[in-house]
Amino acid sequence: MAASASPFNRQRQHRQKRQIILSEAAKLFNRKGTRSTTLAEIAARLELTKTSLYYYVKTKEELVYQCYRQSCDEQQALLRQADSGASGREKIELLTRGYFQTCRDIALKRRAETAILTEIKTLKDSQRKEISRRYQALYSDVRSFIEQGIADASLKACEPSATALLFFFNLQWTATWLRGLSAEEIPVAGESFLNICLYGLATRARPHPRQNAEIGAPAVAAGFDRKAQNQLKQEAFFRVGSRYFNHKGFRGTSLDEIAAALEVTKGAFYYHIQNKEGLLYECFRRTLELTRTMQASASRQGRDGLEKLQLCLHDLFCIQTSSEGPLVRYNLATSLDSQRRRKVIELIRNTDRQFRRFVQQGIEDGSIRAINTVVAEQLISGSVNASADWTERLPLKDPNKAAADFYQLLFTGISAERPPAAG
């Protein structure tokens, strides 16, 4: 027996124990967020003392960093395997199936769980730069697959950066909802996910909507109406708060810098906002109210399920990228206390269910293909969240073209081939 494989080898034992700690930590981080998870809780789950845990990791921040490094390693390995595909489309297929197979193996406890890369911005500077660089490299590899597919004609013409943004974000987003499925259902969900990415939701391509002129329009002056003035001030707090939370994470956001960005005194700020967690909660309420408003508007204007969905997602994209945005990212809900988190998650589920109703209506009226509505709902929800990354990663010259480029994968898919006949 090789020395490194011996059960008495101390280095091997140390690596195994460290892997168990990373897996348990990743599990808690994924479900509760890094803010709500403590080292004492991780130690208790592993039946360790905190002193024993400190032998492997000194701080929670270091543990988050180590979990994120491992996640990057795992995704890099999946991309290397997918790179064996002969065409760009084959690489996208291999990557998707490999990712869902990994999720199935985790559900079956055949491999360790890895952390979802949702709180990179909470890491300290040097660690954040390293993980951000590695994440960008992963995204660039996905974009290169799409570029190859366009060049070899296995994928249709599309904007590679926008398409990679929506696809790669959604691929990782699946880990947030696959936990609700059995291990046997996960590969089936993966095929439905891939089917939508390749062939889109629409039965036939149609022009993308144009921007609603009301979106991003300046608010009407409140004049001497004190209640209206206070409402406008609160809206400004929520917009700027969402921008900072999205960009720097909950821990990295300071109420002082938000007050400075709004050019108000701390006293004036605290007159409207109780504390940072209260501000984040109100940012969620605003985001979900705007989403419901756009859904209601689309319901009134759209002629069928597809048009309603297109109108709603287009307007939400325009909000994200206008002076009225951004919408706060859903993954930040883990930074709320348990009571507020439950309320926000229920509100998110309600808005997601409305997206599914649009899809179901479209299937009934023939504007949307017969697809898995649960997977479609999650793809749509993930796409709304992914659009918050647009202004950080891509230039915005024409909102209408940007929205059309971004949602091409969702509505018409990227496969150069037509979808296979049903049945």
C-alpha positions as CSV (number, residue, x, y, z in Angstrom):
1,M,0.0,0.0,0.0
2,A,1.3,3.5,-0.9
3,A,2.2,5.6,2.1
4,S,-0.2,8.4,1.1
5,A,-3.1,5.9,0.8
6,S,-2.5,4.4,4.3
7,P,-5.3,5.2,6.8
8,F,-2.5,5.9,9.3
9,N,-1.0,8.7,7.1
10,R,-1.5,11.9,9.0
11,Q,-1.6,14.2,5.9
12,R,-4.3,12.1,4.4
13,Q,-6.3,12.1,7.6
14,H,-5.9,15.9,7.8
15,R,-7.1,16.3,4.2
16,Q,-10.1,14.1,4.7
17,K,-11.2,15.9,7.9
18,R,-10.7,19.3,6.2
19,Q,-12.9,18.1,3.3
20,I,-15.6,17.1,5.7
21,I,-15.5,20.5,7.4
22,L,-15.6,22.4,4.0
23,S,-18.6,20.3,2.9
24,E,-20.6,20.9,6.1
25,A,-19.7,24.6,6.0
26,A,-20.8,24.8,2.3
27,K,-24.1,23.2,3.1
28,L,-24.8,25.7,5.9
29,F,-23.6,28.7,3.8
30,N,-25.8,27.6,0.9
31,R,-28.9,27.3,3.1
32,K,-28.4,30.1,5.7
33,G,-25.9,32.4,4.2
34,T,-22.5,33.2,5.6
35,R,-23.8,35.9,8.0
36,S,-26.2,33.6,9.8
37,T,-23.8,30.6,10.0
38,T,-21.4,30.5,13.0
39,L,-18.2,28.4,13.5
40,A,-19.9,27.1,16.7
41,E,-22.8,25.8,14.6
42,I,-20.5,24.1,12.1
43,A,-18.5,22.5,15.0
44,A,-21.7,21.3,16.6
45,R,-22.9,19.7,13.4
46,L,-19.6,17.8,13.1
47,E,-19.5,17.0,16.8
48,L,-16.3,18.9,17.3
49,T,-15.2,21.4,19.9
50,K,-14.5,24.9,18.6
51,T,-10.9,24.3,19.6
52,S,-10.7,21.3,17.3
53,L,-12.3,23.3,14.5
54,Y,-9.7,26.1,14.9
55,Y,-7.0,23.5,14.2
56,Y,-8.2,23.5,10.6
57,V,-9.5,27.0,10.1
58,K,-9.0,30.1,12.3
59,T,-12.0,32.3,11.3
60,K,-15.3,32.1,9.5
61,E,-14.0,34.4,6.8
62,E,-11.1,32.1,6.1
63,L,-13.6,29.2,5.9
64,V,-15.8,31.0,3.4
65,Y,-12.7,31.7,1.3
66,Q,-11.6,28.1,1.4
67,C,-15.1,26.9,0.4
68,Y,-15.1,29.3,-2.5
69,R,-11.7,28.2,-3.7
70,Q,-12.9,24.6,-3.7
71,S,-16.1,25.6,-5.7
72,C,-13.9,27.3,-8.3
73,D,-11.8,24.1,-8.5
74,E,-14.9,22.0,-9.0
75,Q,-16.3,24.2,-11.7
76,Q,-13.0,24.4,-13.5
77,A,-12.9,20.6,-13.6
78,L,-16.4,20.6,-15.1
79,L,-15.3,23.1,-17.8
80,R,-12.2,21.0,-18.6
81,Q,-14.4,17.9,-19.1
82,A,-16.8,19.9,-21.2
83,D,-14.0,21.2,-23.4
84,S,-13.6,17.7,-24.9
85,G,-16.8,18.3,-26.9
86,A,-16.3,18.5,-30.7
87,S,-18.5,21.6,-31.2
88,G,-19.5,24.6,-29.1
89,R,-23.0,23.1,-28.7
90,E,-21.5,19.8,-27.5
91,K,-19.5,21.7,-24.9
92,I,-22.5,23.5,-23.6
93,E,-24.4,20.2,-23.4
94,L,-21.5,18.4,-21.6
95,L,-21.2,21.3,-19.1
96,T,-24.9,21.3,-18.3
97,R,-25.2,17.6,-17.9
98,G,-22.0,17.4,-15.9
99,Y,-23.3,20.1,-13.6
100,F,-26.6,18.4,-13.0
101,Q,-24.9,15.1,-12.5
102,T,-22.7,16.7,-9.8
103,C,-25.9,18.0,-8.1
104,R,-27.3,14.4,-8.3
105,D,-24.2,13.0,-6.8
106,I,-24.4,15.5,-3.9
107,A,-28.0,14.6,-3.3
108,L,-27.0,10.9,-3.1
109,K,-24.1,11.8,-0.8
110,R,-21.6,10.5,-3.3
111,R,-19.6,13.7,-3.2
112,A,-19.2,16.7,-1.0
113,E,-21.4,19.7,-1.3
114,T,-19.7,22.9,-2.6
115,A,-20.6,26.5,-1.8
116,I,-22.6,28.6,-4.2
117,L,-20.5,31.6,-5.2
118,T,-23.1,34.2,-4.1
119,E,-21.2,36.2,-1.5
120,I,-17.8,36.8,-3.2
121,K,-18.0,40.5,-2.4
122,T,-18.1,39.8,1.4
123,L,-14.5,38.5,1.3
124,K,-11.6,40.6,2.4
125,D,-9.8,42.4,-0.4
126,S,-7.0,40.0,-1.4
127,Q,-9.3,37.0,-1.2
128,R,-12.1,38.8,-3.1
129,K,-9.8,39.7,-5.9
130,E,-8.6,36.1,-6.3
131,I,-12.1,34.5,-6.3
132,S,-13.4,37.3,-8.6
133,R,-10.6,36.6,-11.0
134,R,-11.3,32.9,-11.0
135,Y,-15.0,33.5,-11.5
136,Q,-14.3,35.8,-14.4
137,A,-12.1,33.0,-15.9
138,L,-14.9,30.5,-15.6
139,Y,-17.4,32.9,-17.2
140,S,-14.8,33.6,-20.0
141,D,-14.5,29.8,-20.7
142,V,-18.3,29.6,-21.1
143,R,-18.3,32.5,-23.4
144,S,-15.6,30.9,-25.5
145,F,-17.8,27.8,-25.9
146,I,-20.6,30.0,-27.2
147,E,-18.2,31.8,-29.6
148,Q,-16.9,28.4,-30.9
149,G,-20.5,27.3,-31.4
150,I,-21.3,30.4,-33.5
151,A,-18.1,29.9,-35.5
152,D,-18.8,26.2,-36.2
153,A,-22.5,26.8,-36.9
154,S,-23.7,24.5,-34.1
155,L,-25.2,27.6,-32.3
156,K,-27.1,30.4,-33.9
157,A,-25.8,34.0,-34.0
158,C,-26.1,35.6,-30.6
159,E,-24.2,38.1,-28.5
160,P,-21.7,35.8,-26.7
161,S,-21.1,37.9,-23.6
162,A,-24.8,38.5,-22.9
163,T,-25.7,34.9,-23.6
164,A,-22.8,33.6,-21.4
165,L,-24.0,35.9,-18.6
166,L,-27.5,34.5,-18.6
167,F,-26.5,30.9,-19.1
168,F,-23.7,30.7,-16.6
169,F,-25.6,32.6,-13.8
170,N,-28.6,30.3,-14.3
171,L,-26.5,27.2,-14.3
172,Q,-25.2,28.1,-10.8
173,W,-28.6,29.4,-9.7
174,T,-30.0,25.8,-10.1
175,A,-28.3,24.8,-6.8
176,T,-30.7,27.1,-5.0
177,W,-33.8,25.2,-6.2
178,L,-32.6,21.6,-7.0
179,R,-32.6,20.9,-3.3
180,G,-36.4,20.6,-3.5
181,L,-36.1,17.7,-6.0
182,S,-35.3,14.0,-5.4
183,A,-32.0,12.7,-6.7
184,E,-33.8,10.8,-9.5
185,E,-35.6,14.1,-10.6
186,I,-32.4,16.1,-11.0
187,P,-31.1,14.7,-14.3
188,V,-34.6,15.1,-15.7
189,A,-34.6,18.7,-14.6
190,G,-31.2,19.1,-16.3
191,E,-32.6,17.9,-19.6
192,S,-35.5,20.4,-19.3
193,F,-33.0,23.2,-18.5
194,L,-30.8,22.3,-21.5
195,N,-33.9,22.1,-23.7
196,I,-35.0,25.6,-22.9
197,C,-31.4,27.0,-23.3
198,L,-31.1,25.3,-26.7
199,Y,-34.6,25.9,-28.2
200,G,-36.1,28.7,-26.0
201,L,-39.6,29.1,-24.7
202,A,-41.3,30.5,-27.8
203,T,-43.0,28.3,-30.4
204,R,-42.1,31.0,-33.0
205,A,-39.6,33.9,-32.8
206,R,-41.2,37.3,-32.6
207,P,-39.8,40.8,-32.2
208,H,-38.6,41.8,-28.8
209,P,-40.6,44.6,-27.0
210,R,-39.5,48.2,-27.0
211,Q,-38.7,50.1,-23.8
212,N,-41.7,51.4,-21.8
213,A,-41.3,55.2,-21.9
214,E,-42.4,55.4,-18.2
215,I,-39.5,53.3,-17.0
216,G,-36.7,55.4,-15.6
217,A,-38.7,58.6,-16.0
218,P,-38.0,61.2,-13.3
219,A,-40.5,61.3,-10.4
220,V,-43.1,64.1,-10.3
221,A,-42.0,66.8,-7.9
222,A,-43.6,66.4,-4.5
223,G,-43.9,70.1,-3.8
224,F,-45.2,70.9,-0.3
225,D,-46.7,67.4,0.2
226,R,-44.6,66.2,3.2
227,K,-45.9,62.6,2.9
228,A,-45.0,62.5,-0.8
229,Q,-41.6,64.0,-0.1
230,N,-40.8,61.4,2.5
231,Q,-41.8,58.7,0.1
232,L,-39.5,60.0,-2.5
233,K,-36.6,60.2,0.0
234,Q,-37.3,56.6,1.1
235,E,-37.3,55.5,-2.5
236,A,-33.9,57.1,-3.0
237,F,-32.6,55.2,0.1
238,F,-33.9,51.9,-1.3
239,R,-32.4,52.5,-4.7
240,V,-29.0,53.4,-3.4
241,G,-29.1,50.8,-0.8
242,S,-29.9,48.1,-3.4
243,R,-26.9,49.3,-5.5
244,Y,-24.5,49.1,-2.5
245,F,-25.8,45.7,-1.3
246,N,-25.6,44.3,-4.8
247,H,-22.1,45.6,-5.3
248,K,-20.5,45.1,-1.9
249,G,-22.7,42.5,-0.1
250,F,-24.5,43.0,3.2
251,R,-21.3,43.0,5.4
252,G,-19.4,45.2,3.0
253,T,-22.1,47.9,2.9
254,S,-21.9,50.8,5.3
255,L,-24.9,53.0,6.1
256,D,-22.5,55.9,6.4
257,E,-21.4,55.6,2.8
258,I,-25.0,55.3,1.6
259,A,-25.8,58.5,3.5
260,A,-22.8,60.2,2.0
261,A,-23.8,59.0,-1.5
262,L,-27.2,60.6,-1.0
263,E,-25.6,63.8,0.5
264,V,-27.6,63.6,3.7
265,T,-26.6,63.7,7.3
266,K,-26.5,60.5,9.4
267,G,-29.3,62.0,11.5
268,A,-31.5,62.5,8.4
269,F,-30.7,59.0,7.3
270,Y,-31.7,57.3,10.6
271,Y,-34.9,59.3,10.6
272,H,-36.0,57.2,7.7
273,I,-34.0,54.0,8.2
274,Q,-33.7,52.1,11.5
275,N,-30.6,50.0,10.7
276,K,-28.8,48.1,7.9
277,E,-30.9,45.0,8.1
278,G,-34.1,47.1,8.0
279,L,-32.8,48.8,4.9
280,L,-32.1,45.5,3.2
281,Y,-35.6,44.3,4.1
282,E,-37.2,47.5,2.6
283,C,-35.0,47.0,-0.6
284,F,-36.5,43.6,-1.0
285,R,-40.1,44.9,-0.5
286,R,-39.4,47.6,-3.1
287,T,-37.9,45.0,-5.6
288,L,-40.8,42.6,-5.2
289,E,-43.4,45.3,-5.4
290,L,-41.8,46.6,-8.7
291,T,-41.8,43.0,-10.0
292,R,-45.5,42.6,-9.1
293,T,-46.3,45.9,-10.8
294,M,-44.6,44.9,-14.0
295,Q,-46.3,41.5,-13.9
296,A,-49.7,43.2,-13.5
297,S,-48.9,45.7,-16.3
298,A,-47.9,42.8,-18.6
299,S,-51.0,40.9,-17.8
300,R,-53.1,43.8,-19.0
301,Q,-51.1,44.5,-22.1
302,G,-50.0,41.1,-23.4
303,R,-52.2,39.2,-25.9
304,D,-50.9,35.7,-24.9
305,G,-48.6,34.1,-22.4
306,L,-45.4,34.7,-24.3
307,E,-46.1,38.4,-24.9
308,K,-46.9,38.9,-21.2
309,L,-43.7,37.3,-20.2
310,Q,-41.7,39.2,-22.7
311,L,-43.2,42.6,-21.7
312,C,-42.6,41.9,-18.0
313,L,-39.0,40.7,-18.3
314,H,-38.1,43.5,-20.7
315,D,-39.5,46.2,-18.3
316,L,-37.6,44.6,-15.4
317,F,-34.4,44.6,-17.4
318,C,-34.9,48.3,-18.2
319,I,-35.5,49.0,-14.5
320,Q,-32.3,47.1,-13.6
321,T,-30.2,49.2,-16.0
322,S,-31.9,52.6,-15.5
323,S,-31.7,55.2,-12.8
324,E,-34.6,53.4,-11.1
325,G,-32.5,50.3,-10.5
326,P,-31.1,48.1,-9.5
327,L,-33.4,45.4,-8.1
328,V,-31.8,43.8,-5.1
329,R,-30.4,40.3,-5.6
330,Y,-32.4,37.4,-4.2
331,N,-29.4,35.7,-2.7
332,L,-29.1,38.6,-0.2
333,A,-32.1,37.2,1.6
334,T,-29.8,35.0,3.7
335,S,-28.5,38.2,5.4
336,L,-31.9,38.9,7.0
337,D,-33.0,37.5,10.3
338,S,-35.1,34.4,10.2
339,Q,-38.5,36.1,10.4
340,R,-37.8,38.6,7.7
341,R,-36.1,36.0,5.6
342,R,-39.2,33.8,5.7
343,K,-41.4,36.7,4.6
344,V,-39.1,37.7,1.7
345,I,-38.8,34.1,0.5
346,E,-42.6,33.7,0.5
347,L,-42.9,37.0,-1.5
348,I,-40.3,35.7,-4.0
349,R,-42.2,32.5,-4.4
350,N,-45.4,34.4,-5.1
351,T,-43.7,36.5,-7.9
352,D,-42.1,33.3,-9.3
353,R,-45.5,31.6,-9.4
354,Q,-46.8,34.4,-11.5
355,F,-44.0,33.8,-14.0
356,R,-45.0,30.2,-14.1
357,R,-48.7,31.2,-14.7
358,F,-47.5,33.2,-17.8
359,V,-45.7,30.1,-19.0
360,Q,-48.7,27.8,-18.4
361,Q,-51.0,30.3,-20.3
362,G,-48.5,30.4,-23.2
363,I,-48.5,26.6,-23.4
364,E,-52.3,26.6,-23.4
365,D,-52.6,29.3,-26.1
366,G,-49.7,27.8,-28.2
367,S,-47.3,30.7,-27.9
368,I,-44.9,28.7,-25.6
369,R,-43.6,25.2,-26.3
370,A,-44.7,22.3,-24.0
371,I,-41.9,22.5,-21.5
372,N,-41.3,21.8,-17.8
373,T,-43.0,24.8,-16.1
374,V,-41.1,24.4,-12.8
375,V,-37.7,24.6,-14.5
376,A,-39.0,27.5,-16.7
377,E,-40.1,29.4,-13.6
378,Q,-36.7,29.0,-12.0
379,L,-34.9,30.0,-15.3
380,I,-37.0,33.1,-15.5
381,S,-36.3,34.0,-11.9
382,G,-32.6,33.4,-12.3
383,S,-32.6,35.6,-15.4
384,V,-34.1,38.5,-13.6
385,N,-31.3,38.2,-11.0
386,A,-28.6,37.8,-13.6
387,S,-29.6,41.0,-15.3
388,A,-28.4,42.9,-12.2
389,D,-24.9,41.9,-13.4
390,W,-25.2,43.6,-16.8
391,T,-24.0,47.1,-15.8
392,E,-21.0,45.6,-14.0
393,R,-19.9,43.3,-16.9
394,L,-21.2,44.8,-20.1
395,P,-21.6,48.2,-21.7
396,L,-25.2,49.6,-22.0
397,K,-25.7,51.8,-25.1
398,D,-29.1,50.7,-26.3
399,P,-31.4,49.2,-23.5
400,N,-33.7,47.7,-26.1
401,K,-30.9,45.9,-27.9
402,A,-29.3,44.9,-24.7
403,A,-32.5,43.3,-23.4
404,A,-33.1,41.5,-26.7
405,D,-29.5,40.1,-26.6
406,F,-29.8,39.1,-23.0
407,Y,-33.1,37.2,-23.3
408,Q,-32.4,35.6,-26.7
409,L,-31.4,32.3,-25.0
410,L,-34.5,32.3,-22.9
411,F,-37.1,33.1,-25.6
412,T,-35.6,31.6,-28.8
413,G,-32.7,29.5,-27.6
414,I,-29.2,29.3,-29.1
415,S,-29.2,26.0,-31.0
416,A,-28.8,26.3,-34.8
417,E,-31.1,23.3,-35.2
418,R,-34.8,23.4,-34.8
419,P,-36.3,21.6,-31.7
420,P,-37.1,17.9,-32.2
421,A,-40.8,17.2,-32.9
422,A,-42.9,16.5,-29.8
423,G,-43.6,12.8,-29.1
